């Protein structure tokens, strides 16, 4: 089925920036709907951004205008550029994909509809 491995997390001050990476292996990431999700302590996992085979993107309202999802097909990788970070962005961030037969996201950010998950990378926004 494949594997996803996130990297790039860390501690950042409010207003700062970070770029997360997600390396895909065992499948061609560009052919699937891919997304970034996050889960803060005591809260449910939520969708942050998604991108599909056509390059169509979807963002959660809470990150619109601050986060940018992108994909490097040559590197088989997914990215999340996060700017103007806020303390409420603190969470474990995960990348995930839908099944190989689902190339388009149709604006879907529901975690339950994604089947392949990485282990996550922690983002802490604090002064």
N, C-alpha and C positions, 0 to 999 in steps of 0.2 A: 504493500500500500504506500509506503514511503515514510519519510521522516522530516520533521521541521525542528530547527534549532535556532532559538532566539539569542541575541547578544546586544550589548550596547546600553544596558541599564546602569543605574547608579544614583548618586546623590547630586541634586542640583538645586540651586537657589531659586526662589520665585522670580519669574521673569526670564529665566534661563532657557536654554535649548538642549535637546538631546536628539540623537538619531538612532533608532532601533533598526536592527537588521534581523532577517529571518532567512536562514539558508535551507533550501529544500533539496532533498535527495530522494532518489527512487521513483521520481515522477517529474513530468515537465510542468513547472509551476504556472507557466504562461497559459496553459490550456484550462485552468480551473478558476473558479471563484475563490479568492483568498481574502482573509480578513485579519484585523487586529482587534483584540478584546482585552479587557482589563477587569481585575477583581480586587477591590479594596477589602481590608479586614471587616468581617461582619456584613458584607454586602454581596449581592448576587453578581455574577459575571455579566458584563455588559459589552455590547458591540461598540467599537470605536470608529472603525473605517473598513471599507471593503473595496476590492477592485476585481474586475472580471476580465475575461479573455479579450473583450473589446476595449479595455482600458476605461470602462465606465466606473466611476467612483461614487461612493456613498459615505457620508460622515454623520456621526451622531451630532445632534445640535450642540452639545456641550463642548465639542472640539472644533466645530466648523470655523474656518478662518485662522486657526492656530496650528492644526495638524495637517500634514500632507502624506498621503499614502502613495507609494510608487513601486515600480517593479523593474528589475533588470533581467531581461530574458536571457542574456548571454551568461549571466552568473547564476541563473536559476534562483533568484533571491527576491525577497520582499522587504520594503523599508517603510519606516514611519518617522518622518521628520516632525518633531514636536517643538514648537516655539511658544513663547509667552507662557511658560508652565506655571501652574497654580498649585497650591498645597492640595487641593481637591483632586489633582491628577495623580496623586500618590496611589500606587497600586502595583500588583503583579500584572505584567503585560504578556499576552500570549498571541502567537500567530496561529492561524488555523485555515484549513481548506475544506471545501465541500468535496464530494466524491468526484472521481474522474469523469463521470458522465454529466457533471453540472459545470458548464463553462461560464454561465452568467449568474450574477448575484441577484438581479432584479431588486436591488436596494435592500436586501435581506441582511440584517445585523443581529439576528437571533442566534445566540450561541448553540441552541439545540439543533440547529440545522447544519452545523459544521461537524465533520466527523474525524478529521485528523488534526491533532493538537501538538504543539510544542510544550516544553516544560515551563516556559515562562522566564521573564527577566524582570527584576524588581526596579521600580522607579520610585524614588523618594524625593519629594519637592519640599524643602525646608530651609529656613535660614539658620 
